[in-house]
Amino acid sequence: MTVVVGFYCRDGIVVGADSMLTPSMGNISVGHHKGHKVHLLAGSQLFAFAGDQGQAARFQIMADGSHTIAATVAHAIDFPLTLTQSMIQQFHSTGIGQQINVNTVLGFEHNGQHQLCVFEGIIQPRLLDPAHYYVALGSGKLSADPFLRFLVDIFCLTGPPSVREATFLTTWAIQHVIDTNPGGVSGPIRVGVMERDPGGAWLSRLLSDNEVDDQGQAVESARQSLRGWRDSLAPLLNGGEADDDIPAPPTA
């Protein structure tokens, strides 16, 4: 199993993933390994993958060598479309055109604007936007999607989050998948961000282990706050009176 989470933010991009790699023989998993699934590419691109590691590596090489195309096309979607066309032709030429098994996210710059593209199905591109700004990929998607919706409903009341907020949400969502899918998804959690540097240029970087650990501590702090809220409800739930600032439940 694997999980990738991506956020198109109001001021940049956040992409995160677990570290589990599962080589297979046909449809049979033959081992588990740890590896990096979030990468920095040429042109300050940000890349992450779920699915077949070998196919993802070929996609990564193609995106890394094609970054200059983004500055030459009229619309942001034209760059991902070019990658899709090239990859499908390449996969067909090596006999795996009907067995494509890779989903990726790619962050890049187009005309001074940050873009986050999701490649799903048979490498079909979809740009995220302010109305559709988060995504989960991989076999852990079934666990990540409902939890992401829960987090977004709480923390993103006015639209896409900031990079700082999305880093926290991404870390919490991936940790949730790790906790609820033992043996199939595993840390360490890797996170990459794309944001403007002090000079205004877009810059992608990978968070250090310490930075990711700090996000984990923030997640635990949020859990403790929820536990404190639960404890404050205890009198009400046991038939007593609630604190003044806690709304009473409906009576019917």
N, C-alpha and C positions, 0 to 999 in steps of 0.2 A: 504494500500500500504506500501511498504518498499523498502529500497535500501541498498545494501552492495557493497562496492568498495574494491578491493584488488590489491596491486602492489607487484610483485616479483622484488626486487631492486638488484642492483649490490652489495650492502653491507647489505642486510637484507630484511625485509618484512614490509609492511604497510597495515593495514586493518581498514576500517571505516564503520560506519553505522549511519542511523538516529535512532530515539528513538520511533517511532510509533509502537504500538502493536494493532492489530485488531482482537479480538476474533470473531469467526463466529459460526453460526448454519447451518451446511451444507454449501451452497454457499452464505449465507446471513450474511453480517457483522452486528454484534450486539453491537459494541461499539469501542471506541478508548481509549487506555491507553498509558502511557509513560513507557519505560523500557529499560534495557541494553541488547543490542544484540551483543556486543563485550566483550569477556571474556578471562581471563588468565587461562590456564589449567596446570596440573602437567607436569613436563618435559619441562617447559618454552614454552609450546604450546600456540598458539594464535588462537582463534576461534570466528567466527561470523556466524550469520544465517539469512536467509530470509524464509518466509513461516510459516507453522504451529508451534506455540510456544511449544506445548507439544511434538511433534515429535523432534523438535530441542533440547529440554531439554534431551530427551533420548539419542540423538546422543552425546550431550555434556558429559553426564555421561560416555558413552562408551569410548569416546576419552580420557577423563580424567583418567580413570582407566586402559587404555591400552597403555599408553605412553612408557612403557619399551620395547614394541614390536619393536619400530622403531630402536632400537640399535641391534636387533637380526636378521633382515632381510637383504638379499643380495642387493636388489635394493630399492630405495626410494619409488617406486610405490607399493611395497609389503605391506607396512604398511597401506596406504589408502584402498587397496584391502581387507585386513583383516577386516578393519572397515566396509566396504560395505557389505561383506558377513555376518558378525555378525549382522548388523543392519537389513538387509533384512530378515534373519531368525527370528529375534526378532519381527519385524513388522508382519510377516506372522503368528507367533505363537499367536499374540494377535488380529488377524482378520482384520488388515488394510493393508495387503500386496498389494492390488490393489488401495489403497488410499494414497499412500505416497506423501506428499506435503511438502518437506523441501529441501532447497538448502543451503549449507554451504561452508565456506572456513576454512581451517585448516593449520596453519603454524607450522612447526616442524623442528627438526634437524635430519639429517641422515649422519653419518660418517663425522661429522664436517662441513657439508654444510647445509645452510638454504634451506627449501623447502616450497612452498605454493601450496596446493592442493585444487581444486574446486570440489565439489560434486554436480552434476547437474542431471536433470531427475530423474530416480529412483536410487538416491544416487550413480551415476557413477562417479568415480574419474578421474581427469585430472590434471596433474602437470603443473604449469606454468614454463616457461623457458625464457632465454634471448631473444628469438624470439617472444614469446607470453607471455607478462609479466604483463598484466593488465586485470581485469575482473569486471563486474558488475552483480549483482544478484538481484532478487526480482521484484516486479511489477513496480518499478521505473527504471528498466533496459532500457526501451524504450527511456527514457529521458537521462539516464546516458551514454549509449553507444556512441551516436554521439558526445556528449559534451566531453567525454573522448578522443575520436579520435581527436577532435579539439585541446585539450590541449596537447596531446602527440605529435602531429605533430609540435607544436610550441616549446615545452620544452624538448623533448626527441629525439634529432637529431642523437645521437650516440648509442641508445639502452636504456636499462633500466635506470631509474633515480636512484639517491641516496635516502636513507631513508628520508633525510631532504626534498628533492625535491618532493618525492612522498607524503609526509604528506601534503604539500601545495596543490598538485593536487587532492588528495583524498578529502580534505576539500572543495575545490572549486566545485568539481563535485557533492558532496552530497548537498551542499548549492544550486547549480543550480537545482537539482531535487526538493528540498524543495520549491524553489521559483516558479517553473513551475508546481507544482502539489499541489496546496493549499488544505488542508484538508486531504490529503492522506498520506503525508510524513511530518514528523515533527522533529524538533530539541528537545533537544540539540544533536549536532553531537558528536559521540564517536569515538575515534581513538586509535588503539593499534599499537605498533611497536615492531619488533624483530630485535635486532642488537647486536653486540659484546660489552661486557663490557670492561673496561680498561685491564682486565686480558686475554682477548681473548675468553671468554666463551660467548655463545649465551644467551641473556637475553630478555625476553618479558616484556613489561610494558604498562599500559594505560596512555595516556596523561591526564594531569590535565585539569580542565575547563579553567584555565588561559592559558595553552599552546594551547588549541584549539581556544580560543579567539584570541590569537596572530596570528594564521593562518588565522582567519577571517579578521583580520586587514590587513594581507598581501594580501588577495584576494581583498579587497577594494582598496588597493594601486595599484594593477595590473589593476583594472577597471579604476581608475583615470588616469593611464598612457595611457590606450587605448583611453580615452576621450581626453587627451591632444593631442595624435596623430591625432584623428579625427578633432580636432580644427585646427591643423596645415595644414590639407588638405582642409579646408574650402575655401581658395582663389582659389585653383585649381578647386574644384567642382563647384564654382560659376563663372567659366570662366576666372579667373585671372591666375597669375603665381604661381607655387608651390615653396616652399623653395628649396634651392639648393640640399639638401640631400634627397628629396622625389622624387622617380621615377615618371615620367609622365605616365599616362595610355595609353594603346595602341590606335592608331587612327583608326584601322579597326577591 
